[in-house]
Amino acid sequence: MPVSPGGCFRKARKRQQRFWRGNRRRTVRKLKLYLDTSVWNFFFADDAPEKRDITKRFFDSTQEGSYEIFISEVVIREINDAPEPKKKALFDLVNKYAPVELEITEEADELTEFYMERGIIPKGKRDDAFHVAIATAHEMDAIITWNYQHLANLRKSELFNGVNLEKGYTKRLELVTPMEVSRYES
């Protein structure tokens, strides 16, 4: 005798309720997000108001405690290269949100070389490869970036994760924009 769609739905709903009840008792792990320099820059992007506003909402959401945010020496170095008064504004923003600074490890150096050898990142954009390598070596959940050309796109994501898997890093690293992790009011 065939099972009615209603019967199947009730079974699935019961399983879902057990799942949600079980989740309420557990502590949800905070996502570990590595923020590249573009995210910090777009906080002040008056020439791109939509991205600026999304970036500000993203930073507001980091204060709610859902995420742990991280940067590296590479981000600090790129900010140091900015002209004044932008450099001061960027460092004030970094100090306000107080991300954890990740070390550049030997593993990250090696991964950067592999990415460059594979041609995933152009030679003049080595720091973009460093961002991915540092985030991978420190097992971040995602890199948050506005850099569509070299980072936040499906093709690059597959290439980076392919090299990572080949080198023994089994955790998938997501490469996404602030829009993809921001909460929106309905």
C-alpha positions as CSV (number, residue, x, y, z in Angstrom):
1,M,0.0,0.0,0.0
2,P,1.5,3.4,-0.9
3,V,2.3,5.8,1.8
4,S,0.3,9.1,1.7
5,P,2.2,12.3,1.3
6,G,0.7,13.5,4.6
7,G,2.1,10.4,6.4
8,C,5.6,11.0,5.1
9,F,5.4,14.7,6.1
10,R,4.4,13.9,9.6
11,K,7.3,11.5,10.1
12,A,9.8,14.1,8.7
13,R,8.2,16.7,11.0
14,K,8.7,14.5,14.0
15,R,12.3,14.0,13.2
16,Q,12.8,17.7,12.6
17,Q,11.2,18.5,16.0
18,R,13.6,16.1,17.7
19,F,16.5,17.7,15.8
20,W,15.5,21.2,16.9
21,R,14.9,20.1,20.5
22,G,18.3,18.5,20.6
23,N,20.0,21.6,19.1
24,R,18.5,23.9,21.8
25,R,20.4,22.0,24.5
26,R,23.7,22.3,22.7
27,T,25.9,25.3,22.5
28,V,26.3,26.5,18.9
29,R,29.9,27.0,17.8
30,K,30.8,30.4,16.7
31,L,31.9,30.7,13.1
32,K,35.6,31.6,12.7
33,L,35.8,34.3,10.0
34,Y,38.9,35.7,8.5
35,L,38.4,39.2,7.2
36,D,40.6,40.4,4.4
37,T,41.5,44.0,3.9
38,S,38.7,44.7,1.4
39,V,36.1,44.3,4.1
40,W,37.7,46.9,6.4
41,N,38.0,49.2,3.4
42,F,34.4,49.0,2.3
43,F,33.3,50.2,5.7
44,F,34.3,53.6,4.4
45,A,33.3,53.2,0.8
46,D,31.0,56.2,0.2
47,D,31.4,55.6,-3.6
48,A,29.7,52.2,-3.1
49,P,26.9,52.8,-0.6
50,E,25.2,49.4,-1.0
51,K,28.4,47.5,-0.2
52,R,29.3,50.0,2.5
53,D,25.9,49.5,4.2
54,I,26.1,45.7,3.9
55,T,29.6,45.9,5.4
56,K,28.4,48.0,8.3
57,R,25.6,45.5,9.0
58,F,28.1,42.7,8.9
59,F,30.3,44.4,11.5
60,D,27.2,45.0,13.6
61,S,26.4,41.3,13.5
62,T,29.9,40.5,14.7
63,Q,29.0,42.3,17.9
64,E,26.1,39.9,18.5
65,G,28.5,37.1,19.2
66,S,27.7,34.8,16.4
67,Y,31.2,35.0,14.9
68,E,34.8,35.2,15.9
69,I,36.7,37.5,13.6
70,F,40.3,37.2,12.6
71,I,42.9,39.1,10.6
72,S,46.6,38.6,10.0
73,E,49.8,40.5,9.6
74,V,49.0,40.7,5.9
75,V,45.9,42.8,6.7
76,I,47.9,45.0,9.0
77,R,50.6,45.5,6.3
78,E,48.0,46.3,3.7
79,I,46.4,48.9,6.0
80,N,49.8,50.4,6.7
81,D,50.2,51.0,3.0
82,A,47.0,53.1,2.9
83,P,47.4,56.9,2.8
84,E,46.5,59.1,5.8
85,P,43.8,59.8,7.0
86,K,42.4,56.5,5.7
87,K,45.1,54.5,7.5
88,K,44.1,56.0,10.8
89,A,40.4,55.4,10.2
90,L,41.1,51.7,9.3
91,F,43.2,51.1,12.4
92,D,40.6,52.8,14.6
93,L,38.0,50.4,13.0
94,V,40.3,47.4,13.6
95,N,40.8,48.5,17.2
96,K,37.0,48.9,17.7
97,Y,36.2,45.4,16.6
98,A,39.3,43.8,18.0
99,P,39.8,40.8,15.8
100,V,42.3,38.1,16.7
101,E,45.5,38.4,14.7
102,L,46.7,35.1,13.2
103,E,50.3,34.3,12.8
104,I,51.8,33.6,9.4
105,T,53.0,30.0,9.9
106,E,55.4,27.9,7.9
107,E,52.3,25.9,6.7
108,A,50.8,29.2,5.4
109,D,54.0,30.1,3.6
110,E,54.1,26.6,1.9
111,L,50.4,26.8,0.9
112,T,50.9,30.3,-0.6
113,E,53.7,28.9,-2.7
114,F,51.4,26.0,-3.9
115,Y,48.6,28.4,-4.8
116,M,51.1,30.6,-6.7
117,E,52.7,27.6,-8.5
118,R,49.2,26.5,-9.6
119,G,48.4,29.9,-11.0
120,I,45.3,30.3,-8.8
121,I,46.4,33.9,-8.0
122,P,48.4,36.2,-10.4
123,K,52.0,36.8,-9.4
124,G,51.4,40.5,-8.4
125,K,48.6,39.5,-6.0
126,R,50.6,37.3,-3.6
127,D,48.8,38.8,-0.5
128,D,45.5,37.3,-1.8
129,A,47.1,33.9,-1.7
130,F,48.5,34.6,1.7
131,H,45.0,35.4,3.1
132,V,43.7,32.1,1.9
133,A,46.7,30.2,3.1
134,I,46.6,31.7,6.6
135,A,42.9,31.1,6.9
136,T,43.4,27.5,5.8
137,A,46.3,26.8,8.1
138,H,44.3,28.2,11.1
139,E,41.2,26.3,10.1
140,M,38.9,29.2,9.6
141,D,35.3,28.5,8.4
142,A,35.4,31.3,5.8
143,I,37.2,34.3,4.4
144,I,35.0,37.3,4.2
145,T,36.0,39.5,1.2
146,W,34.7,41.9,-1.4
147,N,37.5,40.7,-3.8
148,Y,35.4,38.9,-6.5
149,Q,38.2,38.6,-9.0
150,H,40.7,36.7,-6.9
151,L,38.8,35.3,-3.9
152,A,35.0,35.4,-3.7
153,N,34.0,33.3,-6.7
154,L,33.1,29.7,-7.2
155,R,36.0,28.8,-9.5
156,K,38.7,30.2,-7.2
157,S,37.0,28.5,-4.2
158,E,37.2,25.1,-6.0
159,L,40.8,25.7,-7.0
160,F,41.9,26.7,-3.5
161,N,40.0,23.9,-1.8
162,G,41.4,21.4,-4.3
163,V,45.0,22.3,-3.4
164,N,44.1,22.3,0.3
165,L,42.7,18.8,0.0
166,E,45.7,17.6,-2.0
167,K,47.9,19.0,0.8
168,G,45.9,17.3,3.6
169,Y,43.6,20.1,4.7
170,T,40.2,18.4,4.7
171,K,38.1,21.3,6.1
172,R,36.5,23.3,3.3
173,L,37.2,27.0,3.4
174,E,34.3,29.2,2.1
175,L,35.2,32.4,0.3
176,V,32.2,34.7,0.6
177,T,31.2,38.4,0.8
178,P,29.8,40.1,3.9
179,M,26.4,39.9,2.2
180,E,26.4,36.1,2.5
181,V,26.9,36.1,6.3
182,S,24.9,39.2,7.2
183,R,21.5,39.1,8.8
184,Y,18.7,40.9,7.1
185,E,15.6,42.4,8.7
186,S,12.4,41.4,6.9
